Structures are given as structure tokens and as C-alpha cells.
């Protein structure tokens, strides 16, 4: 009976050592997975920031594009107005001088706005 108990004790101790080894192995795997999770979380944060910056950049570009479209529309309308004036009648020297002054004035106005933004 003592021999049987001694054998069972030895088997139990061997099983305990095996279970301890399994626990250590599981702990190492858990730590490895925690590290991998941490790395993936940081990478996700970085990609989210990159995405936010890309969206902001696209919004700024879109706003600039819309401003350019508005300026073009305004210039086209002014061109149509001037063409209409020219079509209505052939201007005399005074009218030509007045139109030239208007065009020069507009040129300075649009030229100044470009200089300020650059």
C-alpha cells in the first residue's frame, strides 16, 4: 500500500510539473498576444490619424477648388457683360477709354487678390 501511495505521489508530482509547464507556456503566449495587440492598436491609431489628415487635406483642396470655380464664374459673367456692351454699339473713343479703365481696374483687383493668397 505504501508503494502504491508512493507511486501515485510520484505520478501526481509529475502531473503537477507538467501542468506548471503548461501554465508557463500559456503565460508566455498570453504575453506575446498582449504585445501583438498593443502593436496592432498603435498601428490602428496611426492609420486613423493618417486618414483624418487625408480627409482634412481633401476638404481643403475641395474648398480651394470651389473658390476657384466661383472666381471663374465671376470672371465669365464679367466677360459676358463686357461682350454685351461691345455688341450693343460700337463704342466711341470716350466709351473705349472708359472700358479700358474698367478692364485695367478689374485686372488690378484680380491681380491683387492672387498676390495676397500666394
Secondary structure, DSSP 4 states (H G I P E B T S, - for coil): -HHHHHHHHHHHHHHHHHHHHHHHHHHHHHHHHHHHHHHHHHHHHHHHHHHHHHHHHHHHHHHHHHHHHHHHHHHHHHHHHHHHHHHH----HHHHHHHHHHHHHHHHHHHHHHHHH-
